[in-house]
Amino acid sequence: MRTFDRIKSFSLVFYAEVGRTFQERITYRTQLVLGLLTGVVGLAQFAILGYYISLGGTPPGLEQYGGNIIAFMIVGSLFSALAVMMMNSLKMQIQSEQKRGTLEAIALSRAGLFKFLIAGGVFGLVMTLISSVAIFTIFGHLFDFELKLNPIGLVVSVAFTVVCMWAIGLCAAAYILVSKQGEPVTWVVTTLLTLFSGVMYPISVFPDVVASAASYLPTAGMLHSIRLSLFSGAPTFEVLKALMPTIATTALLIPLGVVMWRKGVHKVRVNGTLGTY
């Protein structure tokens, strides 16, 4: 009888915890839906790549980057890691401090919340850049990448990548400050990055209309300019031309992000929900 009571007690606790977790998840409906769609996006990316591999050849459009599929994919992987890190750094810091219950104290400190978030993102940026350079160097020696480097173009491309993705992250941080979970900004950008920006395959694999539209994405411009700077020896003006969607997006998002941030901070202070999670 005692064993039965223990099983019954555990079952009640288990049922209550599952129910509580389920209710919490469906409360954040946006997060739930986006989480499900993320798996679909990942499958679609590899399905497109697998389709061209199954045809017995490499995807079209590699020639302008030297034709090395391994170099192409490694740059895409490293770039996407850097872009996603910069885009999510502000949001993740906010959520971390909310969980610790220290966000409000930081906001009231002399430095203030905004400066704190910027300082916190510098370490992640430096470590990501160092690891990216190390990984690229190692794989470059292993697979004998043929580099035709434009150092100025590469520095400019990486700089605009960092600033543009940080500006997107600022918009996402302003949203998450109010909503706490389930912001759609980074999900939309990550989807466009993963599927339509040339991370694992050139955008030329798509029909002409789709490829033409994708070429105007800031994330596609970032990757295109980085690869041109690494593998084609393209002059700086060509790199800047490839970066134009990124430059235009950055010029738009920085003031937009600042406005969204100020409104978000004002709203949570009025509502008294700055430090809640």
C-alpha positions as a printed NumPy array, in Angstrom:
array([[  0.   ,   0.   ,   0.   ],
       [  2.862,   2.326,   0.836],
       [  4.425,   1.664,  -2.565],
       [  1.123,   2.46 ,  -4.246],
       [  0.894,   5.743,  -2.35 ],
       [  4.403,   6.698,  -3.481],
       [  3.582,   5.937,  -7.09 ],
       [  0.361,   7.901,  -6.822],
       [  2.165,  10.856,  -5.22 ],
       [  4.849,  10.852,  -7.911],
       [  2.2  ,  10.62 , -10.643],
       [  0.368,  13.651,  -9.259],
       [  3.585,  15.662,  -9.08 ],
       [  4.563,  14.561, -12.588],
       [  1.142,  15.456, -13.983],
       [  1.165,  18.844, -12.282],
       [  4.66 ,  19.695, -13.552],
       [  3.868,  18.637, -17.116],
       [  0.672,  20.661, -17.005],
       [  2.457,  23.72 , -15.628],
       [  5.173,  23.512, -18.276],
       [  2.612,  23.073, -21.052],
       [  0.579,  26.054, -19.86 ],
       [  3.752,  28.154, -19.713],
       [  4.762,  27.172, -23.245],
       [  1.398,  27.895, -24.823],
       [  1.33 ,  31.257, -23.043],
       [  4.322,  32.252, -25.181],
       [  2.609,  31.261, -28.427],
       [  5.049,  33.125, -30.658],
       [  7.997,  31.278, -29.144],
       [  6.224,  27.936, -29.529],
       [  5.375,  28.473, -33.195],
       [  8.8  ,  29.845, -34.091],
       [ 10.482,  26.942, -32.336],
       [  8.523,  24.462, -34.453],
       [  9.232,  26.343, -37.671],
       [ 12.971,  26.466, -36.913],
       [ 13.213,  22.717, -37.419],
       [ 11.492,  23.031, -40.797],
       [ 13.95 ,  25.744, -41.892],
       [ 16.953,  23.584, -40.971],
       [ 15.586,  20.632, -42.913],
       [ 14.874,  22.812, -45.943],
       [ 18.466,  24.074, -45.999],
       [ 19.933,  20.582, -46.138],
       [ 17.253,  19.396, -48.54 ],
       [ 18.306,  22.049, -51.084],
       [ 21.982,  21.195, -50.635],
       [ 21.278,  17.466, -50.821],
       [ 19.311,  17.919, -54.033],
       [ 22.331,  19.314, -55.9  ],
       [ 24.674,  16.724, -54.415],
       [ 22.293,  13.985, -55.569],
       [ 22.6  ,  15.304, -59.129],
       [ 26.28 ,  14.405, -59.022],
       [ 27.71 ,  17.913, -59.152],
       [ 28.287,  21.071, -57.16 ],
       [ 25.779,  23.938, -56.968],
       [ 26.162,  26.592, -59.68 ],
       [ 27.755,  29.935, -58.895],
       [ 30.902,  28.737, -57.105],
       [ 33.235,  29.903, -59.877],
       [ 33.279,  33.526, -58.719],
       [ 34.603,  32.32 , -55.34 ],
       [ 37.292,  29.996, -56.662],
       [ 35.112,  26.923, -57.12 ],
       [ 36.042,  25.225, -53.819],
       [ 32.838,  23.927, -52.2  ],
       [ 34.566,  23.167, -48.887],
       [ 35.95 ,  26.695, -48.599],
       [ 32.546,  28.062, -49.559],
       [ 30.734,  26.096, -46.852],
       [ 33.301,  26.775, -44.123],
       [ 33.113,  30.527, -44.711],
       [ 29.315,  30.297, -44.668],
       [ 29.351,  28.351, -41.413],
       [ 31.784,  30.715, -39.683],
       [ 29.958,  33.772, -40.972],
       [ 26.571,  32.536, -39.813],
       [ 28.003,  31.808, -36.347],
       [ 29.376,  35.359, -36.122],
       [ 26.156,  36.907, -37.454],
       [ 23.87 ,  34.93 , -35.139],
       [ 26.095,  35.654, -32.128],
       [ 26.033,  39.401, -32.783],
       [ 22.29 ,  39.369, -33.406],
       [ 21.472,  37.432, -30.23 ],
       [ 24.05 ,  38.828, -27.795],
       [ 21.962,  41.739, -26.486],
       [ 18.813,  39.633, -26.178],
       [ 20.614,  36.814, -24.373],
       [ 22.232,  39.216, -21.915],
       [ 18.861,  40.736, -21.093],
       [ 17.254,  37.341, -20.547],
       [ 20.188,  36.18 , -18.423],
       [ 19.978,  39.217, -16.135],
       [ 16.181,  38.879, -15.947],
       [ 16.548,  35.284, -14.723],
       [ 19.097,  36.378, -12.127],
       [ 16.885,  39.235, -11.009],
       [ 19.678,  41.78 , -11.555],
       [ 18.444,  43.639, -14.631],
       [ 16.723,  46.41 , -12.695],
       [ 19.801,  46.979, -10.521],
       [ 21.965,  47.288, -13.638],
       [ 19.525,  49.768, -15.172],
       [ 19.767,  51.925, -12.022],
       [ 23.579,  51.794, -11.873],
       [ 25.828,  54.635, -12.969],
       [ 26.795,  52.87 , -16.211],
       [ 23.198,  52.154, -17.162],
       [ 21.684,  49.213, -19.013],
       [ 22.671,  50.194, -22.556],
       [ 26.391,  50.637, -21.828],
       [ 26.407,  47.421, -19.823],
       [ 24.972,  45.463, -22.751],
       [ 27.472,  46.921, -25.21 ],
       [ 30.405,  46.094, -22.929],
       [ 29.105,  42.577, -22.406],
       [ 28.947,  41.928, -26.138],
       [ 32.561,  42.894, -26.816],
       [ 33.985,  39.76 , -25.192],
       [ 31.766,  37.45 , -27.244],
       [ 32.66 ,  39.299, -30.446],
       [ 36.421,  39.103, -29.817],
       [ 36.306,  35.408, -28.916],
       [ 34.152,  34.577, -31.952],
       [ 36.501,  36.437, -34.305],
       [ 39.576,  34.719, -32.819],
       [ 38.013,  31.262, -33.044],
       [ 36.784,  31.946, -36.607],
       [ 40.266,  32.954, -37.763],
       [ 41.805,  29.905, -36.066],
       [ 39.27 ,  27.48 , -37.563],
       [ 39.575,  28.992, -41.033],
       [ 43.375,  28.802, -40.863],
       [ 43.343,  25.158, -39.772],
       [ 40.897,  24.083, -42.469],
       [ 42.701,  26.221, -45.015],
       [ 45.881,  24.208, -44.437],
       [ 44.022,  20.889, -44.372],
       [ 42.134,  21.465, -47.624],
       [ 44.617,  23.815, -49.31 ],
       [ 42.375,  26.822, -49.897],
       [ 43.567,  29.12 , -52.655],
       [ 43.291,  32.633, -51.254],
       [ 43.219,  35.818, -53.319],
       [ 42.95 ,  38.213, -50.435],
       [ 41.79 ,  41.806, -50.387],
       [ 42.587,  42.783, -46.757],
       [ 40.815,  46.152, -46.883],
       [ 37.702,  44.632, -48.418],
       [ 37.691,  41.862, -45.803],
       [ 38.011,  44.272, -42.864],
       [ 35.255,  46.502, -44.234],
       [ 32.987,  43.495, -44.875],
       [ 33.441,  42.071, -41.383],
       [ 32.978,  45.516, -39.8  ],
       [ 29.664,  46.102, -41.571],
       [ 28.586,  42.552, -40.752],
       [ 29.174,  43.161, -37.052],
       [ 27.458,  46.561, -36.994],
       [ 24.466,  45.502, -39.094],
       [ 23.787,  42.329, -37.105],
       [ 24.219,  44.25 , -33.849],
       [ 21.632,  46.785, -35.069],
       [ 19.22 ,  43.92 , -35.784],
       [ 19.993,  42.573, -32.324],
       [ 19.168,  45.96 , -30.794],
       [ 15.686,  45.815, -32.333],
       [ 15.28 ,  42.264, -31.002],
       [ 16.503,  43.303, -27.543],
       [ 13.98 ,  46.139, -27.417],
       [ 11.233,  43.661, -28.275],
       [ 12.333,  41.008, -25.761],
       [ 12.605,  43.632, -23.033],
       [  8.817,  43.972, -23.222],
       [  7.671,  40.518, -24.392],
       [ 10.236,  38.542, -22.303],
       [ 10.144,  35.579, -24.725],
       [  9.212,  34.722, -28.303],
       [ 10.499,  37.707, -30.283],
       [ 10.209,  37.19 , -34.071],
       [ 12.963,  39.571, -35.244],
       [ 15.93 ,  37.235, -34.959],
       [ 13.893,  34.274, -36.208],
       [ 12.99 ,  36.066, -39.438],
       [ 16.586,  37.19 , -40.017],
       [ 17.974,  33.728, -39.191],
       [ 15.555,  32.145, -41.666],
       [ 16.554,  34.581, -44.421],
       [ 20.207,  33.988, -43.549],
       [ 19.922,  30.203, -43.491],
       [ 17.842,  29.684, -46.629],
       [ 18.364,  32.66 , -48.932],
       [ 21.751,  34.254, -48.172],
       [ 24.218,  31.704, -49.517],
       [ 25.418,  30.057, -46.313],
       [ 25.689,  26.466, -47.572],
       [ 24.989,  27.003, -51.291],
       [ 25.093,  29.997, -53.685],
       [ 21.825,  31.873, -54.099],
       [ 22.104,  31.159, -57.821],
       [ 20.595,  27.704, -57.125],
       [ 17.204,  29.418, -56.921],
       [ 15.051,  30.522, -59.881],
       [ 16.104,  33.878, -61.315],
       [ 13.311,  35.828, -59.605],
       [ 14.13 ,  34.409, -56.167],
       [ 17.882,  34.775, -56.671],
       [ 17.462,  38.393, -57.752],
       [ 15.363,  39.196, -54.677],
       [ 17.806,  37.367, -52.384],
       [ 20.723,  39.439, -53.684],
       [ 19.176,  42.485, -51.973],
       [ 19.225,  40.843, -48.541],
       [ 21.824,  42.419, -46.22 ],
       [ 22.957,  38.973, -45.063],
       [ 23.524,  37.862, -48.658],
       [ 25.549,  41.027, -49.293],
       [ 27.703,  40.335, -46.234],
       [ 28.558,  36.804, -47.327],
       [ 29.104,  37.787, -50.946],
       [ 31.535,  40.569, -50.002],
       [ 33.454,  38.382, -47.526],
       [ 33.925,  35.618, -50.088],
       [ 34.947,  38.113, -52.779],
       [ 37.538,  39.54 , -50.384],
       [ 38.906,  36.088, -49.549],
       [ 38.846,  34.131, -52.796],
       [ 38.512,  36.397, -55.835],
       [ 40.908,  39.275, -55.17 ],
       [ 38.127,  41.655, -56.168],
       [ 38.988,  45.357, -55.865],
       [ 37.563,  47.258, -52.919],
       [ 34.957,  49.098, -54.986],
       [ 33.45 ,  45.737, -56.039],
       [ 33.381,  44.623, -52.417],
       [ 31.614,  47.853, -51.45 ],
       [ 29.139,  47.35 , -54.29 ],
       [ 28.343,  43.889, -52.938],
       [ 27.91 ,  45.43 , -49.481],
       [ 25.393,  48.08 , -50.54 ],
       [ 22.317,  46.185, -49.231],
       [ 24.126,  45.773, -45.915],
       [ 25.18 ,  49.42 , -45.745],
       [ 21.661,  50.632, -46.538],
       [ 20.112,  48.274, -43.973],
       [ 22.591,  49.37 , -41.304],
       [ 21.81 ,  53.041, -41.935],
       [ 18.105,  52.264, -41.505],
       [ 18.288,  49.928, -38.505],
       [ 20.567,  51.913, -36.195],
       [ 18.11 ,  54.818, -35.687],
       [ 15.174,  52.388, -35.718],
       [ 16.828,  50.249, -33.051],
       [ 17.555,  53.284, -30.861],
       [ 13.917,  54.431, -31.074],
       [ 12.608,  50.92 , -30.317],
       [ 15.012,  50.601, -27.386],
       [ 13.962,  53.89 , -25.814],
       [ 10.281,  53.064, -26.199],
       [ 10.801,  49.56 , -24.808],
       [ 12.684,  50.807, -21.742],
       [ 10.041,  53.459, -21.147],
       [  7.221,  50.926, -21.41 ],
       [  8.686,  48.384, -18.966],
       [  9.493,  51.138, -16.472],
       [  5.942,  52.469, -16.634],
       [  4.539,  48.931, -16.288],
       [  7.058,  47.99 , -13.604],
       [  8.158,  44.869, -15.53 ],
       [ 11.787,  45.721, -16.271],
       [ 13.244,  42.987, -14.082],
       [ 10.523,  40.347, -14.536],
       [ 10.911,  37.228, -16.684]])
